[in-house]
Structure formats: C-alpha cells, structure tokens
Amino acid sequence: MEKIKICLVGAGRAGEVHGDVHFDFIPNSEIISVFDIDISKAKKLAAKYGVDERFAFYNYEDALSYSEFDAAIITTPTFTHCLYTEMSARKKIHVFCEKPMAITVEDCDKMINACKKGNVKLQLGFMRRFDSGFQKAKQLIKNNGIGEPIIIKSVGRGPGLPGKWAFDIKNSNGNLAEVNSHDFDSVRWLSESEYKKVYAVAKNSKSPEIGKEYPAFYDSAIVSVTMQNEIFGLIDSICPCDYGYDARMEVVGTKGVIFIGSLDEHTIITCTKEKGISSPQILSWKKRFHDAYIAEGRHFVDCIINDSEPMVTGSDGKHAVSIVIAANKSISKGSPVEL
C-alpha cells in the first residue's frame, strides 16, 4: 500500500487532532515530521507519533529542506496559512489547510494559485461536510425530502476561546472566522447558493478583560443572511459558551424540517429521584466530529493517491472568508452589506 508522508504544520490542539487521526486510523499515511515555532511543542508531538527528534522543527524552511514529505497539514494561526501554503506548493507538497483559510480574499487567491501552479492538492478543513448526519441532510434536501428550503439556522457555540493571537480582529477576523467558518460554509453548502446580503450584530458579553486590550473583540453575534436563491440563513455565535460544544443546524422547507446534531454526547438518558432527568452533554469539538475528522483525513490521502479533486476546495475556503469579512463590515457599520 502506498503511504503518504505527512508533516504536521502546527503542534497545537488542532494539529494533535489531525495527528491522532492519521496515526491511529489512516494506515496509508505516515507522520514523519512536525513543525511549530515552539520547538518544545513540536518535539512533544513528534515523540507521541514516534517521529525522530531530528524531524521536529521550529523553522518551516528547515522542515522543507531536511524532511521529505508529500503533504502538509496546516493548523497554525490563520494569518500564517498563506505563507506556509505557498512555501509548500513551491516544493510540490500537497496542502490540507484548517479553516479559516486566510485573513483576506487576496491571500486565499494566492493559496489557490500557488497550489495550481505547483500542481498539488488543496483541501480545506470543513469537517462538517464529512459528518454522516450532515451528509444525510444534504441528500434529503437534494431529493426534495422537505420540499424547497426556506430558512437555514446554524448554531456555532464553542466551549473555550482560541489563543490570544485571535483576540485581535486584524489577525483572525474574530470569532465569526475562528468559530463560525463552519456555519457559513454549511449554510452555503446546504442551500447550494452563494451569499447575496448579510447583516450582523455583535458584542462582548462575557469577556470585559479582553475588551480592555482589544476593543473590537466580540464573543457573541447574530448573523442574518440572504442567499442568491432567496433562502434565508441565521447564524448564532457564542464563544465561550461554557456549557459545552454546541454545533446544530435546522433546515426548514416547504414540506418539512430537518434537525442536524444534538447536545447529547450519547443517546442514554438517566433519571433518578435525587437528580431528575439527565444526559451528558458534548464538551469537545474533537468528540462531536471524531468520525468526520477521520473521513476528512482519509479523503485527503485518497485524493493524493488517486489524483482526484478534494470535495472541499480552496474556492470553498475563499467563499467562507469573503462572507466573514462582509459580516465584520456589517458589525462595524451597523447596517446590511451586499456581496
């Protein structure tokens, strides 16, 4: 069996999630190198996957020069994605890039063009598209299971904030990018249409200490969108939400409704006289989309081996960045923005 050799570009939480997937569940891939500007993190993650310490790097140029790999999984902060993608593509390295794709649409174009020029794959990390529930909902909609979609609602609430670098909107595009890129992509994917208009409101409800240093920071937002096919969308964002990881969607059609996702970790419900009715909630995005991450990783490897186009492309990542920028513009203007 052909094995795709992988470099983990970023040794944080997301890097470890993808590392675990490839190490434990995808036999035709092999982690042979780890890069992080924090060399202690790179070495720690390399050791976890049995990678020789010599192939843990704090400089990506060194990783590209001294470690021969086929693909890079990029999970570093958003503002670095364009640089590492371009560096990889120049060396004929295939790229899996976590969302958000980049800070600007221009950087998205640079990434797409670099991968085209290098004749390498570029797949974006929208794992919801690989989740069985979301895929079944997509098929139901395509097969007219609920008639014509009218409204798509998406809840995207994270249990904890991203790193401090993301508090500065200029570095991250805010929580609508870091947390809700998945929601924007899912609304576009399920509606099978492009964004036409967006109106967003946001505020800092829970993090006054962050607001003192970063006045533009927000932890709560509501986004109303209109698609070009006149489907309405609503995205509800809170991070941190404290009670767990909450990723659910609702699609209302002319003949019915689809509910996707749940707060329950299991289908089990406990009832006692002392504690009443209870069911454990999902606390982590890693648990909620565990199988989807595996399917996503397998797809990336298969696309490289079979020389096929990824199901989630650079264009999909660019569309998500574009709508996030427009939503942030709406927040600052206090009025709707046309796309």
C-alpha positions in Angstrom: 0.0 0.0 0.0 1.3 3.4 -0.9 1.9 5.6 2.1 1.6 9.4 2.0 4.2 11.0 4.2 2.9 13.9 6.2 4.3 17.0 8.1 2.2 18.4 10.8 2.5 22.2 10.4 1.5 23.3 13.9 1.6 21.3 17.1 -1.4 22.8 19.0 -4.8 21.3 19.7 -5.9 21.1 16.0 -2.5 19.7 15.0 -2.8 17.0 17.5 -6.4 16.1 16.4 -5.2 15.6 12.8 -2.1 13.8 14.0 -4.1 11.4 16.1 -6.4 10.7 13.1 -3.6 9.9 10.7 -1.6 8.0 13.3 -4.5 5.8 14.6 -6.9 5.5 11.8 -5.3 6.0 8.3 -2.8 3.3 7.6 -1.8 4.7 4.2 -0.5 7.9 5.7 2.5 8.4 8.0 3.6 11.3 10.1 7.3 11.8 9.5 7.8 15.4 10.6 6.4 18.1 12.9 6.8 21.9 12.8 6.0 24.5 15.3 7.7 27.8 16.2 7.5 26.5 19.8 10.1 23.7 19.4 9.1 22.1 22.7 5.6 21.5 21.3 7.0 20.2 18.1 9.2 17.7 19.9 6.4 16.6 22.3 4.1 15.8 19.4 6.8 14.2 17.4 7.5 11.8 20.3 3.9 10.9 20.5 3.9 9.7 17.0 7.3 8.0 17.1 9.0 10.6 15.0 12.7 11.1 15.4 13.5 14.3 17.3 15.7 15.4 14.4 12.5 15.9 12.4 10.9 18.2 14.8 11.5 21.8 13.5 10.9 25.4 14.6 11.6 26.7 11.2 9.4 25.6 8.3 12.1 26.2 5.7 14.2 23.7 7.6 11.3 21.2 7.6 11.0 21.5 3.8 14.7 21.2 3.3 15.6 18.3 5.7 12.4 16.2 5.8 11.0 14.6 2.7 7.2 14.5 2.9 4.3 14.5 0.4 1.7 16.6 2.3 1.4 19.3 4.9 -1.4 19.6 7.4 -1.5 23.3 8.3 -3.1 24.1 11.6 -1.1 27.2 12.6 -2.7 30.6 13.3 -4.8 31.9 10.4 -2.5 34.8 9.4 0.3 32.2 8.7 -1.8 30.0 6.4 -1.0 31.8 3.1 2.8 31.8 3.8 3.0 28.1 4.7 0.7 27.1 1.8 2.8 29.0 -0.8 6.1 27.5 0.7 4.6 24.0 0.5 3.3 24.4 -3.1 6.6 25.6 -4.3 8.1 22.4 -3.1 5.3 20.3 -4.7 3.8 19.5 -1.3 0.1 18.8 -1.1 -1.8 21.0 1.4 -4.6 20.4 3.9 -5.4 23.7 5.5 -7.6 24.2 8.5 -10.2 26.8 8.5 -10.3 29.8 8.3 -8.4 29.7 5.1 -6.8 33.1 5.4 -7.3 36.7 6.6 -8.0 38.2 3.2 -9.6 37.1 0.0 -6.4 38.1 -1.7 -4.4 35.6 0.4 -7.0 32.9 -0.5 -6.3 33.6 -4.2 -2.6 33.4 -3.6 -3.0 30.0 -1.9 -5.3 28.7 -4.7 -2.9 29.9 -7.4 0.2 28.6 -5.7 -1.3 25.1 -5.5 -2.5 25.2 -9.1 1.0 26.3 -10.2 2.6 23.6 -8.2 0.1 21.0 -9.4 -0.7 20.0 -5.8 -4.0 19.3 -3.9 -5.5 22.0 -1.7 -8.2 20.8 0.7 -9.9 22.9 3.4 -10.8 21.7 6.8 -14.6 21.9 6.8 -15.2 18.5 8.6 -19.0 19.0 8.9 -19.2 18.0 5.2 -17.8 14.6 6.2 -20.2 14.1 9.1 -22.8 11.4 8.4 -25.7 13.5 9.8 -24.8 16.5 7.7 -24.4 14.3 4.6 -27.8 12.6 5.1 -29.4 16.1 5.5 -27.7 17.2 2.2 -29.1 14.1 0.4 -32.6 14.7 1.9 -32.6 18.3 0.6 -31.3 17.2 -2.9 -34.1 14.5 -3.0 -36.8 17.0 -2.1 -37.3 15.4 1.3 -38.6 18.6 2.9 -39.5 20.5 -0.3 -37.8 23.7 -1.1 -35.6 25.0 1.7 -36.8 28.4 3.1 -34.7 29.0 6.2 -31.4 27.5 7.4 -30.4 28.1 11.0 -27.0 27.3 12.4 -25.8 27.3 15.9 -22.0 27.5 16.4 -21.0 27.9 20.1 -17.6 27.0 21.4 -16.7 26.0 24.9 -13.5 28.0 25.1 -11.7 30.8 23.3 -8.9 30.3 20.8 -5.4 31.6 21.6 -4.7 35.2 22.5 -3.5 36.0 19.0 -7.1 35.6 17.8 -8.4 38.3 20.1 -7.1 40.9 17.6 -9.6 41.1 14.7 -6.8 42.1 12.3 -5.0 38.7 13.0 -8.1 36.5 12.9 -11.2 38.2 11.6 -12.7 37.4 15.1 -14.9 34.6 16.4 -17.1 34.6 13.2 -14.0 33.3 11.4 -12.4 31.2 14.2 -15.6 29.6 15.4 -18.2 30.1 12.8 -16.5 29.5 9.5 -18.1 26.1 9.7 -21.5 27.6 10.0 -21.0 29.9 7.0 -19.7 27.0 4.9 -22.6 24.7 5.9 -25.3 27.3 5.1 -23.7 27.8 1.6 -23.3 24.0 1.1 -26.8 23.1 2.2 -28.5 26.0 0.3 -26.5 25.3 -2.8 -26.2 29.0 -3.4 -23.9 32.0 -2.9 -24.3 34.8 -0.4 -26.2 37.9 -1.5 -26.6 40.0 1.6 -25.5 39.9 5.3 -26.5 41.8 8.4 -24.6 41.1 11.6 -24.6 42.4 15.2 -22.1 41.5 17.8 -21.0 42.4 21.3 -18.6 41.5 24.1 -20.9 39.9 26.6 -18.6 37.8 28.7 -15.1 38.9 28.4 -14.7 42.5 29.6 -11.0 42.0 30.4 -10.2 41.1 26.8 -12.2 44.2 25.6 -9.9 46.5 27.5 -6.9 45.5 25.4 -8.9 44.6 22.2 -11.9 47.0 21.9 -13.1 45.3 18.7 -13.3 41.9 20.3 -16.7 40.2 20.5 -17.8 36.9 22.0 -21.5 36.9 20.9 -23.0 37.5 17.5 -26.1 37.0 15.4 -25.8 36.9 11.6 -28.7 37.1 9.2 -28.0 36.3 5.6 -29.9 36.1 2.3 -28.7 33.7 -0.4 -28.8 34.4 -4.1 -31.6 31.8 -4.4 -33.5 33.8 -1.7 -33.1 31.2 1.1 -32.7 33.0 4.4 -30.0 32.0 6.9 -29.4 32.7 10.5 -26.1 32.0 12.4 -25.9 32.2 16.2 -22.4 32.5 17.7 -21.3 32.4 21.3 -17.7 31.7 22.4 -17.0 30.9 25.2 -20.4 29.4 25.9 -19.2 27.5 28.9 -21.8 24.7 28.9 -20.1 22.6 26.2 -19.6 22.4 22.4 -22.8 23.2 20.5 -23.0 22.6 16.7 -26.5 22.2 15.4 -28.4 23.1 12.3 -32.1 23.3 11.3 -33.3 23.4 7.7 -37.0 24.4 7.2 -38.6 23.6 3.9 -41.9 23.9 2.2 -42.9 20.4 3.3 -40.9 19.7 6.5 -37.9 20.3 8.6 -34.5 18.7 9.2 -32.7 18.9 12.6 -29.0 18.1 12.5 -26.9 17.5 15.5 -27.5 17.3 19.3 -26.2 18.5 22.6 -26.3 14.9 23.9 -23.0 13.0 23.9 -24.9 9.7 23.9 -28.5 8.7 23.4 -28.6 7.5 27.0 -30.8 9.4 29.5 -30.6 8.9 33.3 -33.5 9.5 35.6 -33.3 9.4 39.4 -35.4 10.9 42.2 -32.5 12.8 43.5 -31.1 14.3 40.3 -34.1 14.2 38.0 -33.5 13.6 34.2 -30.0 14.0 32.9 -27.9 13.2 29.8 -24.2 14.0 29.4 -23.6 16.9 27.0 -20.8 17.2 24.3 -17.9 19.1 25.7 -15.4 19.0 22.8 -15.5 19.5 19.1 -13.0 16.6 18.9 -15.6 14.2 20.2 -18.6 15.6 18.3 -16.8 15.3 14.9 -14.5 12.4 15.7 -15.7 10.2 12.8 -15.9 13.2 10.4 -12.2 14.1 11.1 -11.3 10.5 10.2 -13.3 10.6 6.9 -11.9 14.0 6.1 -8.3 12.8 6.5 -8.9 9.6 4.5 -10.4 11.7 1.7 -7.3 14.0 1.6 -5.0 11.0 1.4 -7.2 9.3 -1.2 -7.2 12.4 -3.4 -3.4 12.5 -3.4 -3.1 8.8 -4.2 -5.8 8.8 -6.9 -5.0 12.2 -8.2 -8.6 13.4 -7.7 -10.1 16.8 -6.7 -10.9 17.2 -3.0 -14.5 17.5 -2.0 -13.8 20.8 -0.2 -11.6 23.1 -2.2 -9.8 26.4 -1.9 -12.7 28.1 -3.5 -15.0 26.9 -0.6 -12.5 28.3 1.8 -12.4 31.6 0.0 -16.2 31.9 0.0 -16.2 31.5 3.8 -13.5 34.1 4.2 -15.4 36.5 2.0 -18.7 36.3 4.0 -16.9 36.6 7.3 -15.2 39.8 6.1 -18.6 41.1 5.0 -20.2 40.2 8.3 -17.5 42.0 10.2 -18.0 45.0 8.0 -21.7 44.9 8.8 -21.0 44.8 12.5 -18.8 47.9 12.3 -21.2 49.8 10.0 -24.3 48.8 11.9 -26.1 48.1 8.6 -26.5 45.3 6.0 -23.8 44.6 3.5 -24.4 43.5 -0.1 -21.9 41.0 -1.6 
